[in-house]
Amino acid sequence: MDFSAPTFFLAAMLRLDDSITFRRLEALLAFLQTGNLARAAELLDTSPVSMHRALHALEQGLGCELFRPQGRNLVPTEAAHVLAATARQVLDTMHEGVRATREAAGQAEQAIKLGSMYSLTADVVPRLIVALGRDAPGLKAELVMGSNAELLAGLRSAELDAALLSVAEAFDDIETTVLLHDELYFATAPQSRYAALDEVDLRQCGGERFVMLAEGFYTRTACAHAFAAAGFEPDIALQVSDIFSLANLVRGGVGCTLLPGRMRGVMREGVVLRPLAAPYRMRHPLGLAVLRSRSSEASLRRLKAVCLTVATP
């Protein structure tokens, strides 16, 4: 039999079970990314019940177990990870195919869905939007805010075209361009005993109450490294989901925290930033991230070029 013949290829395609759809593959990737049905449902703008049904339908279509129940949680099997690797390639290829088709039809899109961490709206994002209007007037950006984890998931599910986020970690499927570096500072209220110090030795803060960003935000991850270096687990009074609310909690005396230095320019009276002592200082890179499979697209190349014009050392 000639396996390369178009008729054989078509027959093989038709043998895929109807339960295996793009949307359900996206559900699989979102769940593996977040490890949580509710968070995965938020990423795909659906309900946890629909997410569960999508994963179960995939299992039925494949005829094998993708998840094992563990209490009230679902634990992915090795089979789930194998399918996810293929699913990511398939979805990337299909997204590129849709883009190429529209371009061939003379309907190429020039609107970019750009994700960003909340903190970058204090400085980088406004400068980038101004630069886009000046240097690439035909390129429009729609801004979507989120945590580092949410932005990475958005790139991989093709809900985002590009994202401004922490690029401290390397990924096989994502190309990153460093635009600036930042570091954490100790943030406290003016009346705090730390406010008058030239630098803060984090080891001396073990008895303090802290307010923190929720898991998934890179600032939270960087804080965890700093506290680990200081040798203690912080007493967390409250967690929030955006960095501006975090600063307001510090201002209100709820607790102290660690904030990136880029927030200094938008801090109103009531929050004092002090450098950390040398053992706990760490610079982290921030930049532009796109899927490697899409990095050659003209609109994303133009975005990268403009981003580099607003980059800071």
C-alpha positions in Angstrom: 0.0 0.0 0.0 1.2 3.5 -0.8 1.1 5.3 2.5 2.1 8.6 0.9 -1.0 8.7 -1.3 -3.5 11.5 -0.5 -6.3 8.9 -0.2 -4.5 7.1 2.6 -3.8 10.4 4.4 -7.4 11.4 4.2 -8.6 8.0 5.5 -6.2 8.3 8.4 -7.5 11.7 9.3 -11.1 10.5 9.2 -10.2 7.8 11.8 -9.7 10.3 14.5 -12.5 10.1 17.0 -14.9 13.1 16.9 -14.2 13.7 20.6 -10.6 14.8 19.9 -11.1 18.5 19.0 -8.9 21.6 19.1 -10.9 23.0 22.0 -10.4 19.9 24.1 -6.7 19.9 23.3 -6.6 23.5 24.6 -8.4 22.3 27.7 -5.7 19.7 28.3 -2.9 22.2 27.9 -4.6 24.7 30.2 -5.1 22.1 32.9 -1.5 20.8 32.7 -0.3 24.4 32.9 -2.3 25.4 35.9 -2.9 22.0 37.7 -6.3 23.2 38.6 -9.7 22.9 36.9 -11.0 26.3 38.1 -7.9 28.2 37.0 -7.8 26.4 33.7 -11.5 27.3 33.2 -10.6 30.9 33.8 -7.9 30.8 31.1 -10.3 29.4 28.5 -13.3 31.5 29.6 -15.4 28.5 30.5 -16.6 26.6 33.6 -14.8 23.9 35.7 -17.7 21.6 34.8 -17.1 22.1 31.1 -13.3 21.6 31.6 -13.9 18.3 33.4 -16.3 17.2 30.6 -13.7 18.1 27.9 -10.9 16.1 29.6 -13.2 13.1 30.1 -14.3 13.3 26.4 -10.6 13.2 25.4 -10.1 10.1 27.5 -13.1 8.5 25.8 -12.0 9.4 22.3 -8.5 8.1 22.9 -9.6 5.0 24.8 -7.0 5.4 27.5 -6.6 7.0 30.9 -5.2 10.5 30.9 -5.8 11.3 34.6 -6.1 9.5 37.8 -8.3 10.8 40.7 -6.4 11.6 43.8 -8.9 12.8 46.4 -10.7 15.7 44.8 -7.8 16.3 42.4 -6.9 14.9 39.0 -3.3 13.7 38.5 -2.1 13.6 34.8 -0.6 10.3 33.6 2.4 9.9 31.4 -0.1 9.5 28.5 -1.5 13.0 29.2 2.0 14.5 28.9 2.6 12.7 25.6 -0.6 13.9 24.2 0.1 17.5 25.4 3.4 17.6 23.6 1.7 16.7 20.3 -1.3 19.0 21.0 1.0 22.0 21.4 2.6 21.3 18.1 -0.8 20.8 16.4 -2.3 24.0 17.8 0.8 26.0 16.9 0.7 24.7 13.3 -3.0 25.4 13.0 -2.7 28.9 14.3 0.1 29.6 11.8 -2.1 28.0 9.0 -5.0 30.3 9.8 -2.7 33.3 9.8 -1.1 32.3 6.5 -4.6 31.7 5.0 -5.8 35.1 5.9 -2.7 36.7 4.6 -3.1 34.9 1.3 -6.6 36.1 1.1 -5.5 39.7 1.6 -6.9 39.9 5.1 -3.7 39.8 7.2 -4.3 41.0 10.7 -2.3 43.8 12.1 -3.8 43.8 15.5 -1.7 42.1 18.2 -3.1 40.8 21.5 -0.3 41.7 23.9 -0.2 40.4 27.4 1.6 42.2 30.2 2.4 41.8 33.9 0.5 44.5 35.9 3.7 46.1 37.2 4.9 46.9 33.7 2.0 49.2 33.1 3.7 51.7 35.4 6.4 52.5 32.9 7.2 50.1 30.1 3.8 49.6 28.6 2.9 53.3 28.2 6.3 54.0 26.5 5.7 51.0 24.2 2.2 52.1 23.2 3.6 55.6 22.4 6.5 54.1 20.4 4.1 51.8 18.4 2.0 54.8 17.4 5.2 56.6 16.3 7.2 53.8 14.7 4.6 51.3 13.6 1.3 53.2 13.1 -0.3 50.3 11.3 0.2 47.9 14.2 -2.4 48.0 16.9 -2.1 46.4 20.3 -4.9 45.1 22.6 -3.6 44.8 26.1 -4.4 41.8 28.4 -3.2 41.8 32.0 -2.2 38.7 34.0 0.3 36.9 36.1 3.4 35.3 34.6 1.8 31.9 34.6 -1.4 33.2 33.0 0.6 35.0 30.3 2.6 31.9 29.4 -0.6 29.9 29.2 -2.1 32.5 27.0 0.8 32.4 24.6 0.7 28.6 24.4 -3.1 28.5 23.8 -2.8 31.2 21.1 -5.0 33.6 23.1 -2.1 36.0 23.2 0.3 36.9 20.3 3.1 38.2 22.6 3.6 39.0 26.2 5.7 41.3 28.4 6.8 39.2 31.4 9.6 37.7 33.4 12.1 35.9 31.1 14.3 34.5 33.8 13.4 31.0 32.7 14.2 29.4 29.3 11.5 27.5 27.4 11.9 25.3 24.4 8.8 26.6 22.7 9.0 30.3 23.6 11.5 32.9 22.3 12.4 35.7 24.7 14.0 39.1 24.3 15.3 40.8 27.4 14.3 44.5 27.6 15.3 45.4 31.1 16.5 44.1 34.5 15.0 44.8 37.9 15.5 43.8 41.5 13.4 43.4 44.6 13.3 46.1 47.4 11.9 45.9 50.9 8.6 47.8 51.0 7.3 49.2 54.2 5.2 52.0 55.7 7.0 55.3 56.7 6.5 54.7 60.4 8.2 51.3 60.2 11.6 50.9 61.9 13.0 49.7 58.5 12.1 53.0 56.7 15.2 54.8 57.9 17.7 52.0 57.1 20.1 52.3 54.2 19.5 48.6 53.5 17.4 45.8 55.0 18.9 42.6 56.2 16.1 40.2 55.5 17.3 37.7 58.2 16.1 40.3 60.8 12.5 40.3 59.4 11.4 36.9 60.5 8.9 38.2 63.0 7.2 40.6 60.6 3.8 40.1 58.9 4.0 40.2 55.2 1.5 40.8 52.4 2.2 38.9 49.1 1.1 38.4 45.5 -0.7 35.1 44.9 1.1 32.1 43.4 1.8 32.4 39.7 3.2 36.0 39.8 6.9 36.2 39.1 7.4 38.7 42.0 6.0 36.0 44.3 8.5 33.5 43.0 11.4 36.0 43.4 10.3 36.7 46.9 10.4 33.0 47.7 14.0 32.8 46.6 14.9 35.8 48.8 13.2 34.4 51.9 14.8 31.0 51.3 18.2 32.8 51.2 17.3 34.5 54.5 16.3 31.1 56.0 12.7 31.6 57.0 9.1 31.3 55.8 7.3 34.6 55.9 4.1 35.0 58.0 1.7 36.0 55.2 -1.2 38.0 56.5 -2.9 38.4 53.1 -2.5 37.6 49.4 -3.7 39.7 46.5 -3.8 39.3 42.7 -2.3 42.6 41.5 0.8 44.6 42.5 -1.0 47.9 43.0 -3.3 46.4 45.6 -0.3 45.0 47.3 1.3 48.4 47.6 -2.0 49.8 49.1 -1.9 47.1 51.8 1.6 48.1 52.7 0.5 51.8 52.8 -2.4 50.8 55.1 0.0 49.1 57.6 -1.4 45.5 57.0 2.2 44.2 56.5 5.4 44.7 54.6 6.5 43.1 51.4 9.1 42.9 48.6 8.4 45.0 45.5 10.3 45.4 42.2 12.2 48.6 41.9 10.3 49.7 38.8 7.3 50.4 41.1 9.2 53.3 42.7 8.1 55.7 40.0 4.4 55.2 40.8 4.5 54.9 44.6 2.6 57.7 46.3 3.4 58.8 49.8 2.9 56.0 52.3 5.2 53.3 50.9 9.0 53.4 51.4 11.3 51.2 49.3 14.7 50.2 50.8 17.4 48.1 49.1 17.9 44.5 50.4 21.3 43.6 51.9 23.7 42.1 49.4 23.0 38.4 50.1 19.4 38.8 49.1 19.7 41.1 46.2 18.9 39.5 42.8 18.4 41.0 39.4 15.8 39.5 37.2 15.3 40.0 33.5 12.0 41.2 32.0 11.2 41.2 28.3 9.1 40.2 25.3 8.0 36.5 24.8 6.5 34.9 21.6 6.1 31.4 20.5 9.1 30.2 18.5 6.8 28.9 15.8 5.5 32.4 15.3 8.6 34.5 15.8 9.1 35.0 12.1 5.7 36.7 11.6 6.1 40.2 10.2 3.9 41.8 12.9 5.7 40.2 15.7 9.1 41.1 14.3 7.9 44.7 14.1 6.7 44.6 17.7 10.1 43.2 18.8 11.9 46.0 17.0 9.8 48.7 18.7 10.2 47.0 22.1 13.9 47.2 21.8 13.7 51.0 21.3 12.0 51.3 24.7 14.3 48.8 26.4 16.4 50.1 29.4 19.7 48.7 30.7 
